[in-house]
Amino acid sequence: MKEKAIDKDKPRFINPMQLHNVISPIWQEFEEIEITGGGEPILHPEINDIINLFTGKYRKIYTNGFLLKYLPKFEEVNISRVHWDSNINNTFYRSIFQNELDDVINHYRRIAQKIRIQTILLKGALDTKEKIMEFIERYEDKVDIFMFRTLFPKCKLEKDKFVPYPEGLKHPKIKLDATLDSYKRPLFFVNTDCMIHKTFKY
Protein backbone atom coordinates (compact mmCIF):
# COMPACT_ATOMS: atom_id res chain seq x y z
CA MET A 1 0.00 0.00 0.00
CA LYS A 2 3.00 2.29 0.40
CA GLU A 3 5.92 2.57 -1.95
CA LYS A 4 8.59 5.04 -2.94
CA ALA A 5 7.69 7.55 -5.63
CA ILE A 6 9.95 8.48 -8.49
CA ASP A 7 11.86 11.07 -6.44
CA LYS A 8 12.63 8.32 -3.89
CA ASP A 9 12.17 10.79 -1.04
CA LYS A 10 8.43 11.19 -0.76
CA PRO A 11 6.20 8.16 -0.06
CA ARG A 12 3.28 7.65 -2.41
CA PHE A 13 0.02 6.29 -1.01
CA ILE A 14 -2.82 4.58 -2.77
CA ASN A 15 -5.93 6.75 -2.99
CA PRO A 16 -9.02 5.11 -1.39
CA MET A 17 -11.48 6.72 -3.82
CA GLN A 18 -9.46 5.67 -6.85
CA LEU A 19 -9.09 2.21 -5.34
CA HIS A 20 -12.86 1.98 -4.96
CA ASN A 21 -13.34 2.84 -8.62
CA VAL A 22 -10.82 0.21 -9.70
CA ILE A 23 -12.20 -2.67 -7.65
CA SER A 24 -15.90 -2.02 -8.21
CA PRO A 25 -16.02 -3.80 -11.63
CA ILE A 26 -14.28 -6.90 -10.22
CA TRP A 27 -15.94 -6.94 -6.79
CA GLN A 28 -17.69 -10.26 -7.42
CA GLU A 29 -14.53 -11.92 -8.73
CA PHE A 30 -12.62 -12.16 -5.45
CA GLU A 31 -13.35 -13.17 -1.86
CA GLU A 32 -10.06 -12.23 -0.19
CA ILE A 33 -8.00 -9.05 -0.12
CA GLU A 34 -4.39 -8.71 1.03
CA ILE A 35 -3.25 -5.24 2.03
CA THR A 36 0.50 -5.28 1.66
CA GLY A 37 3.24 -3.62 -0.37
CA GLY A 38 6.73 -2.18 -0.35
CA GLY A 39 6.43 -0.55 3.03
CA GLU A 40 4.25 -0.55 6.15
CA PRO A 41 0.53 -0.57 5.20
CA ILE A 42 -0.56 0.36 8.73
CA LEU A 43 1.14 3.76 8.32
CA HIS A 44 -1.11 4.73 5.41
CA PRO A 45 -2.90 7.90 6.60
CA GLU A 46 -6.24 6.52 5.37
CA ILE A 47 -5.75 2.88 6.34
CA ASN A 48 -9.08 2.78 8.20
CA ASP A 49 -10.93 3.83 5.04
CA ILE A 50 -9.11 1.18 3.02
CA ILE A 51 -9.93 -1.54 5.54
CA ASN A 52 -13.59 -0.51 5.62
CA LEU A 53 -13.69 -0.35 1.82
CA PHE A 54 -13.37 -4.13 1.74
CA THR A 55 -16.03 -4.90 4.34
CA GLY A 56 -17.68 -8.17 3.35
CA LYS A 57 -14.43 -9.66 2.05
CA TYR A 58 -11.84 -11.67 3.97
CA ARG A 59 -9.25 -9.01 4.76
CA LYS A 60 -5.60 -9.81 5.42
CA ILE A 61 -3.27 -7.03 6.45
CA TYR A 62 0.50 -7.32 6.52
CA THR A 63 2.53 -5.43 9.10
CA ASN A 64 6.10 -5.34 10.34
CA GLY A 65 4.69 -4.89 13.81
CA PHE A 66 3.61 -1.28 14.01
CA LEU A 67 0.82 -0.63 16.50
CA LEU A 68 -2.08 1.74 15.93
CA LYS A 69 -4.51 2.13 18.78
CA TYR A 70 -7.56 2.71 16.60
CA LEU A 71 -8.08 0.25 13.76
CA PRO A 72 -11.32 -1.31 12.53
CA LYS A 73 -11.59 -4.99 13.30
CA PHE A 74 -10.67 -7.24 10.41
CA GLU A 75 -10.24 -10.93 9.66
CA GLU A 76 -6.51 -11.65 9.63
CA VAL A 77 -3.22 -9.95 10.41
CA ASN A 78 0.04 -11.17 8.92
CA ILE A 79 2.99 -10.17 11.08
CA SER A 80 6.29 -10.19 9.21
CA ARG A 81 9.18 -11.46 11.31
CA VAL A 82 12.39 -13.31 10.50
CA HIS A 83 13.20 -14.09 14.16
CA TRP A 84 11.56 -13.85 17.57
CA ASP A 85 14.58 -11.94 18.96
CA SER A 86 14.02 -8.28 18.09
CA ASN A 87 17.74 -7.54 17.89
CA ILE A 88 18.21 -10.24 15.24
CA ASN A 89 15.00 -9.28 13.47
CA ASN A 90 15.98 -5.61 13.32
CA THR A 91 19.31 -6.33 11.64
CA PHE A 92 17.42 -7.73 8.66
CA TYR A 93 14.78 -5.01 8.65
CA ARG A 94 17.49 -2.37 9.20
CA SER A 95 15.37 -0.76 11.87
CA ILE A 96 15.59 -0.08 15.58
CA PHE A 97 11.89 0.71 15.89
CA GLN A 98 10.36 -2.76 15.71
CA ASN A 99 8.02 -3.54 18.58
CA GLU A 100 8.55 -6.67 20.65
CA LEU A 101 6.77 -9.62 19.05
CA ASP A 102 4.83 -10.46 22.23
CA ASP A 103 3.45 -6.91 22.33
CA VAL A 104 2.52 -7.05 18.65
CA ILE A 105 0.68 -10.36 19.01
CA ASN A 106 -1.22 -9.20 22.10
CA HIS A 107 -2.19 -5.94 20.39
CA TYR A 108 -3.57 -7.54 17.24
CA ARG A 109 -5.30 -10.36 19.07
CA ARG A 110 -7.85 -7.74 20.15
CA ILE A 111 -8.39 -6.53 16.58
CA ALA A 112 -7.96 -9.44 14.18
CA GLN A 113 -9.86 -12.71 14.20
CA LYS A 114 -6.77 -14.65 13.14
CA ILE A 115 -3.03 -14.09 13.62
CA ARG A 116 -0.52 -15.34 11.10
CA ILE A 117 3.23 -14.88 11.37
CA GLN A 118 4.89 -14.58 7.98
CA THR A 119 8.57 -15.54 7.97
CA ILE A 120 11.19 -15.55 5.23
CA LEU A 121 13.84 -18.17 5.93
CA LEU A 122 17.25 -16.46 6.02
CA LYS A 123 20.75 -17.43 7.10
CA GLY A 124 21.44 -15.88 10.47
CA ALA A 125 17.78 -15.92 11.46
CA LEU A 126 15.48 -18.97 11.26
CA ASP A 127 17.82 -21.11 9.20
CA THR A 128 17.39 -24.59 10.71
CA LYS A 129 14.51 -26.91 11.45
CA GLU A 130 15.35 -26.68 15.16
CA LYS A 131 15.09 -22.89 15.22
CA ILE A 132 11.82 -22.98 13.32
CA MET A 133 10.31 -25.44 15.78
CA GLU A 134 11.53 -23.37 18.74
CA PHE A 135 9.87 -20.33 17.19
CA ILE A 136 6.58 -22.19 16.90
CA GLU A 137 6.77 -23.58 20.43
CA ARG A 138 7.19 -20.06 21.81
CA TYR A 139 3.99 -18.73 20.21
CA GLU A 140 1.76 -21.61 19.15
CA ASP A 141 -0.78 -20.83 21.88
CA LYS A 142 -1.23 -17.27 20.54
CA VAL A 143 -0.75 -17.67 16.79
CA ASP A 144 -3.10 -19.41 14.35
CA ILE A 145 -0.77 -19.94 11.40
CA PHE A 146 2.99 -19.90 10.93
CA MET A 147 3.71 -19.17 7.27
CA PHE A 148 7.22 -19.80 6.02
CA ARG A 149 8.68 -19.08 2.63
CA THR A 150 12.01 -18.85 0.87
CA LEU A 151 13.11 -15.72 -0.96
CA PHE A 152 11.09 -14.93 -4.07
CA PRO A 153 12.85 -16.33 -7.16
CA LYS A 154 13.02 -12.86 -8.75
CA CYS A 155 13.92 -11.01 -5.56
CA LYS A 156 17.53 -9.80 -5.38
CA LEU A 157 17.35 -9.02 -1.66
CA GLU A 158 19.76 -11.01 0.54
CA LYS A 159 20.37 -13.71 -2.09
CA ASP A 160 23.46 -14.85 -0.19
CA LYS A 161 21.21 -15.60 2.79
CA PHE A 162 18.88 -17.98 0.93
CA VAL A 163 17.68 -20.94 3.03
CA PRO A 164 15.70 -23.83 1.48
CA TYR A 165 12.75 -25.43 3.24
CA PRO A 166 14.06 -27.94 5.81
CA GLU A 167 13.07 -31.55 5.28
CA GLY A 168 10.54 -33.08 7.64
CA LEU A 169 9.09 -29.75 8.74
CA LYS A 170 5.71 -30.76 10.16
CA HIS A 171 3.30 -29.06 12.53
CA PRO A 172 -0.47 -28.53 12.24
CA LYS A 173 -0.01 -24.75 12.23
CA ILE A 174 2.75 -24.65 9.59
CA LYS A 175 2.09 -23.55 6.02
CA LEU A 176 4.65 -23.10 3.26
CA ASP A 177 3.90 -20.09 1.09
CA ALA A 178 4.30 -20.56 -2.65
CA THR A 179 1.62 -18.05 -3.66
CA LEU A 180 3.86 -15.88 -5.79
CA ASP A 181 6.11 -18.67 -7.08
CA SER A 182 3.42 -19.67 -9.56
CA TYR A 183 -0.01 -18.33 -10.37
CA LYS A 184 -2.30 -21.32 -10.00
CA ARG A 185 -5.30 -19.22 -9.05
CA PRO A 186 -6.51 -15.89 -10.38
CA LEU A 187 -4.91 -12.96 -8.57
CA PHE A 188 -5.40 -9.22 -8.95
CA PHE A 189 -2.59 -6.83 -8.01
CA VAL A 190 -3.32 -3.14 -7.46
CA ASN A 191 -0.34 -0.86 -6.93
CA THR A 192 -0.30 2.77 -5.82
CA ASP A 193 -0.98 3.72 -9.43
CA CYS A 194 -4.50 2.31 -8.87
CA MET A 195 -4.26 0.04 -11.89
CA ILE A 196 -4.83 -3.71 -11.98
CA HIS A 197 -1.68 -5.68 -12.78
CA LYS A 198 -1.41 -9.30 -13.83
CA THR A 199 1.83 -9.90 -11.93
CA PHE A 200 3.30 -8.74 -8.66
CA LYS A 201 5.62 -5.74 -8.96
CA TYR A 202 8.70 -6.28 -6.79
N, C-alpha and C positions, 0 to 999 in steps of 0.2 A: 504493500500500500504506500510505501514511501521509498523514493529512490533519488539519486542525485540528478540534478538537471544538467544541462549542457555546460553551464559555467562551473560545475563541480563544487560550488560553494553554497548554493542555496537549495535546500531540499524542495522537491516538487511533490505535492500531494494530490491524490485522486479527488476529483470533485464529485460529491454525493449526487447532485442533480444530474450531472452528465452520466454518472454511473447508472442511475435509475433509467435514463433514456436508453442506454445501451442494453441493459438486461431485460427490459420489458418485453421485447419481441421473443426472447428465448426463455422466459420465466417458467414455462411448462416443461422445458427440456432438461432441467436439472433439479436434483433434490438436496444436494449438499453444496455448501459454499466454504471455501478456505480463504481466510483473510491473512495474507502473508506478503512477502516481498523483500526487496533489498534494503531492509532497515527494520525499525521497530514499529509495527502497526499500531500498537497501543498509544504511541505518541502522536498519531494523527489528530489534529485539533478538532475534527468532526467525527471521531471514531464512534461515538454513540449513535449518530445519525446513520452511519454505515451499517452498524450492527442491527439497528432497528429496520433498516431498509430491507433486510433479508428475513424478517419475521415470517415464520411459516416454513422456512427451510432449516436443514440441519447445519448450524453454523459452527465452524472450527476457526479459532483464532490462534495464530502463532505469536509467541512472545519470547524474548530473551530473559524475561523475569521482571519487567518493570511493573510497578504496582500503581494503579489508579483507584482511588477510593470509590468513585462513582462510575460504575459501568452497568449497563443493562445486563440482566442475566441471559446467558446463552448456553448452547448445548455442550460444547467441548473446547477446552483450552489445550494447546500444544506448547509445552514449555521446552525451549531449546537449551540443552545442556550437553557438554561433552564429558563432564566429570562432576561428581557430587561435591568435591572440594572446590570452594570458590576461587582459591588462589590458582589452582591448576586451570579451572575453567576460564578465568579471566585472562590468562596468558594466550589462550587461543582466540578469545573474543577481543583481545587488545583493549580491555576496559578495566577500570577499577571501581566501577559503579554497579556491578551486578549484585542483586540482592541475594541473601542466603537462600538456598533451595528450599529449606524447611519453611521459611517465611513465605516464599512464593506459593508453595503448595497449599499452605493453610489459607492464604489470601484468596486464591482462586477456587478453593473448595466451597466457599460461600457464594460464588458467582456462577460457576460452570457446573453442569450436570456431570460431566466426565472430565478426568484429568489424564492427559497423555504426555509422557516425556519423550521428546524427539532427540535422538542422539546420533551424531555422526561418529563412526569409529575412527579414531586417530591415534597414531603412535604418540606415546607420552600421556595419553588420557585413558580411555577405556580401550585397551589394546589386547586384552586377553580374555578368555572365557571366564577365568576366575574373577577378574575385576568386574566384568559385566554382571555376574551372578551376585557379587557383593553389593553392587549398585541396586539391584532389584530387591535383595533382602532388606536393605535399609529402608525402602519406601513402598514395598508391595502392599502394605496395609492402607496407604493413602492414595496410591496411583492406580488407575484402571488399566492403562496400556503402556508398555514400554516399547517404543518404536525405534529400531536401530536400522541404520543404513550406512553403506560405504559412500565415498565421495562420488558425486555425479560423474559419469564418464567424460562429459565435456567441460567439467569444472577444473580450472587451473589452480585453484586454491589448495595449498598444502599438499601437492601431489606426492612429495617425499614422505608424507606421513600417512599414506594410504594403508589401511588395515582391512583385510578380507573378512568375511563372516567366519567366525570360529565354527569348527565342526561340532556337532552334538549339542548345539545351543537350544535347549528346550525349557520352556516354562509356560504355563497357561496364559500369562499376561504378555508374553513376547510376541512382537510382530516384526517382520523384516520388510522394509519399505522399498519397493521397486516401482513405485508409481510413475516416476519420471524416466525410468530406464527404458520403458517401452509403453506405447499408448494402446493398451488393449481395451480401453473403454473411452467413450467420448468425453473430452475435457475442453472447457472453455477457459482461456487465459485473458484477463483484462488488466492491462498495465495502467500507469498513470496517464497515458495518452487517451484513456477511455475508448480504446478500440479492442475488438475481440481478436485474439491471436490464436493460431492453430498449434503453436509450440511455445514452450516456456522460454522466456528471455532471461538468460543468466546475467 
